[in-house]
């Protein structure tokens, strides 16, 4: 503010000053939307796509199909699988107590590996453009590795590494063995004898 401005009213001083926009560099506040998008496009990583589900490597011969329409029959499932995958040994639909289909069927193929083919061919395929068909591979229990063989062995007990330490770093004294009722009775009798004498 110069000395000449002291004689002017405040309104005139404000009106004579050039207006500057906030946000710097004379641009609109916060910058343009395109420059903001360009800046974040280089700094914000895109969300990683979910990993694709892979079928089980073991050659299986049994699948469970679910999310089927209620009007699908065992014969329809058998026809589809035999005409596109391979020979079918059995098809079993599941029903509620009232006899209504649950939309689930178990298919047993004659050839090993056909279950994997069915999974690759039909898992998440749309039916009537309304719902995805779900296919799960049912493994033969004889081919499944037991969980016990996959669990790591238990760590060695701390006692094997040395005596446990109490507070202050001193070794903790071992607890005496519990006495039997007969031993306690004998101790009590001996105590009474010493006090009576």
Steps between C-alpha positions, in 0.01 A plus 500: 500500500647836400467838675253608232266218599460629855270777389270267299201319644543129555252410225707684238824337615346153471350578159831626363696188599514222234317187603699177511341159506593251765659176395818656362627559148185689409314178425167390643492389860648155539593477130292354221328164533710357218829600663381354832408172332833492318688558825318223688518262207876484544507487880203285601547132407209322338330225698642163412265268315386200707698186421330257265370186663689197376361148500657242729798327342402147606301305245148483642185330379231663716349849500227684685300745288297766681296814426295315240142608418234297684364352176830329408474120527754222546446399138583853381823506703599152377431599137710816525798330666500191276472701180772754586736340757488119505315187616308545824461227760230670710317830558323577825290811558425616855150594614341663803261316732211633291649357179623831359840501326781677683671577169790271582615177333787255554651354181731198498695446177634167379843642411744674734576855395153563358407689818786741432375545142148572625636757746701675230206494258205596719608674821337848508332449159171690485166318483211683328720814522386529861718289731849348493531123528730397786718191459709351781738206471440227759825316574523129567578461874772245415688769305476768768813548710417489870515826691713339772781442252490867395518653850847591629625307807449658841798701633717342772390579853676778686607253771734333255686829455567539873325591827235767488604835636295686759501871568846649532654235276531240775411139417150412616491227762332177397162438659487210748300196396144482634456275803242227521223498762683232698820709508308806616331297777840369614641854509202621704539211750871575540423869555242418768751270677762779515250756632353255759849422640 
